[in-house]
Amino acid sequence: MRTPYCVIMAGGIGSRFWPMSTEESPKQFLDFLGTGESLIQQTYRRVRKIFEPEHIFVVTHANYADLTSTHLPELPVKNIILEPLRRNTAPCIAYAAMKIKKRDPKANLFITPADHLIVDEDAFERQIRKGLEKTDSSDCFVTIGIEPNKPETGYGYIQFDETKKEGEIYMVKAFTEKPDIEHAQKFIDSGDFLWNAGMFIWNIEALSAGLDKHLPELMNTLGRSWKDLDTKYEADSIAKVYAQCDNISIDYGLLERSENVRVLPTVMGWSDVGNWGAIYDLSAKDLKGNALIGNSILAEDCEGCLIVNSAPDRALVLNNMKDKIVVQTDKTTLTFPMGNDQAIKQIVKAVKIQLGENFV
């Protein structure tokens, strides 16, 4: 039986959660919902039920090496994989796969983002174990699909073939990018579409063969560092080749081009916590529909607002506001309309240009 490994992808910035999520302290290292755990700590605790610490890897930006160790003190330092640049999920996964393959050429891999929320952790554990059981003896790729409960435009979708099923696992027909609301509703009505959770299971031989076939330039580039992996020369060697890697997702680069892809439909209270609107949806609300996160908040005559105060020494006082998102940090207070989360990236750019990088 193959040894199961887990790779946690934790290199992003989470710019849609500005001003709380910044270059210095990004989304995955924050506790948005007041649970006492950062998102990466929640993710580690979930996967720890399945994987041993020496078989769990975190891929993150080189700037976050110390943050990762602080949040995950049990994780072996040698299992923190540091990217010199952000190059999307395909290079991230390929780099991790090379590291693991060098240590264990028969490994079985589960890949997960660091910043998702899962309410039903028992269901998560059951489904991941089923996927690992499948790829232990099969060269297929198994994706985790979330059974949708609304026409969501912020997620990618996976269409499955209802006639091709082994146990609970279906053959994948197609991957679809984030749709408009009309197409999202059609996907829901059809009954054969799932949300793409960005979680993947495969054995190292199948993954390596797929990467070599569909992303040969990427693998040739990264392959120049093979001899230096797990040596004192690794960081310098990777730094030389990483800038030459294409910025490409694993979905587009590998899965959409592969034939033997399966999906495991799952219900586990999942959210990718992709924007402030998702935090509002997940939070408890008062009688007027306000979600209040943090301390020292006074909201009078407010309705349908998300109000976040992460500045312990500053009060946040609001009056007569409706359908707004308000976020206060030690440096910044941001107010913008509910449902306009996509505008935050543009706001961050404007702040960087007009107020300076110190605020982002």
Buried (B, 14 or more C-beta within 10 A) or exposed (E): EBBBBBBBBBBBBBBBBBBBBBEEBBBBBBBBBEEEBBBBBBBBEBBBEBBEEEBBBBBBBBBBBEBBBEBBEEBEEEBBBBBBBEBBBBBBBBBBBBBBBEBBEEBBBBBBBBBBBBEBBEBBBEBBBBBBBBBBEBEBBBBBBBEBEEBBEBBBBBBBBEEEEEEBBBBBBEBBEEBEEEBBBEBBEEEEBBBBBBBBBBBBBBBBBBBBEBBEEBBEBBBEBEEBBEEEEBBEBBBBBBEBBEEBBBBBBBBBEBEBBBBBBBEBEBBBBBBBBBBBEBBEBEEEBBBBBBEEBEBEEBBBBBBBBBBEEBEBEBEEBBBBBBBBBEEBEBEBEBEBBEEBEEBBEEBEEEEEEEBB
